[in-house]
Amino acid sequence: MFCILVIPRLSNTQSIMVLVLLNSSGRSRTNYKYHSALVWKSRIQIWPNFLLQKSGEKGDPADVGDQGMIGKIGPIGTKGEKGCKGLSGPAGGKGKAGSVCDCGRYRKFVGQLEVNVARLKTSLKFVKNVIAGIRETDEKYYYIVKEERSYRDALTHCRIRGGTLAMPRDEASNSLIADYISKSGLFRVFIGVNDVEKEGQFMYTDNTPLQNYSSWKESEPNDASGHEDCVEMLSSGAWNDVECHLTIYFVCEFMKKKKTDLQRA
């Protein structure tokens, strides 16, 4: 049994699609299937192409198909985080013995180089301090070194730099050094006078004796401790004998070059 949906007649040269309701089994309406019918010159033909069909029960899964072709390689991903540090590897083998070194002369050279560098640093410091302020006469420069040294070390310090401890031989030079001490905010400094060689016989550091000038403080020199063999100058200009191991500031003197020496140079 089947039913045809009536469609108005068209011209013989036109064709239209109609729906035909077909009950092929005659059992229930749920089994109705739809077919297409082509009207062509008043003739009806039916094709079982099942344009619309009610779904039946789910069938069994099919077999797995063959693997498809490999696709294109995707873009490179971002750099990952750094991993944990791995375990330390085994210790390496013992290396070859080194060549014998004649290091004695090199050690001596390095040692002397270190001494020279130390002296250079001290000299540079000395020059910086000198630039900060000096005093001078027609023949000499005076410079107070603000480093606490014993008398012997102070004398060595001045001699290394081409001078000696200051040796005031007259009132003018003594007053100049005293004023220098006072304006530097100091109270006392070593000067180049001592009686180390013979007690009571004071000499300049160039081994010349005191002659027509001295500026001893009242009741000085008195050798109070029995070991006062070196001399300090106070800011007042007065001299006082003290122990040589005492560490205080000191004043150096440097001779100016004469014009004849400059012309020769």
Order of alpha helices (4+ residues) and beta strands (2+ residues): beta-beta-beta-beta-alpha-beta-beta-alpha-beta-alpha-beta-beta-beta-beta-beta-alpha
